[in-house]
Amino acid sequence: MRDLRQQFGLPLTMDGTVASHQPKARAAGVIRPAPADELPSADRADALFLRESLRAKSNQQRTPVEPFSAAWFEAAQRQRHDRQAPWLPRLLEFHRHEGEAVLALGNGLGSDWLEYAKNGSNVTVCCADAEQSDLVRLNFELRDLPSCIRQIDFPVLPLADDSFDVACVLSLPAEREAETVAEVYRVLRPGGKILAVLPARRNAVWWQRVLLPWSRLVPSCAATSTFSQSTGFTNAT
């Protein structure tokens, strides 16, 4: 197994840990070390690429670019924003929050959240596990964007009250939805905004199961249903 950041030439400290990235033009505070991670398997890379690009299945055995390279992250983002969900940039208002503090919650590799950073927002990403936090951080680093990525134990958000202008929420922990939403409201400033893309209780997958129960026996339909549940989107093809 190869170290993820060493593979792409990202900075290491003297003790072998990886330095958190801040572009020189926006450097702020002391650079703190973060633990190095190993490269996920090729199968895992494919699964992550499909989920991020909102595709139910791949027509190719492997993605055409090196997994976890800048080109790999960019290809997933193009599929997501240009092909599968061109309505996302308008819905999530990437260009409307320059200079504001944005809280990012949910699954994924950060394709949506780094767009806020590109447009001058101060983005804080809260991740539920080490794999996601490392990959989101890498995505920001490879684009030379400032990163504040934290691994947390939901539903508690270890953030100050009234500290964010916008919350971008792409998913919520199923068992702790109410507590997590309460925490989001706590950290939002008065007049703050929540931009959320979440699955409906009775979405297309629910109606498919009710009206077309035989579709579970068809591999392509079953794959689409599983994909829609994992991402929270139901219009990806």
Buried (B, 14 or more C-beta within 10 A) or exposed (E): EEBBBEBBEBEBEEEEBBBBBBBEEEEEEEEEBBEBBEBBEEEEBBBBBBBBBBBBEEEEEEBEBEBBBBBBBBBBBEBBBEEBBEEBBEEBBBBBBEEBBBBBBBBBBBBBBBBBBEBEBBBBBBBBEEBBBBBBBBBBBBBEBBBBBEBBEBBEBEBEEEBBBBBBBBBBEEEBBEBBBEBBEBBBBEEBBBBBBBBEEEBBBBEBEEEEEEBEEEEEBEEBBEBBBEBBBBEBE
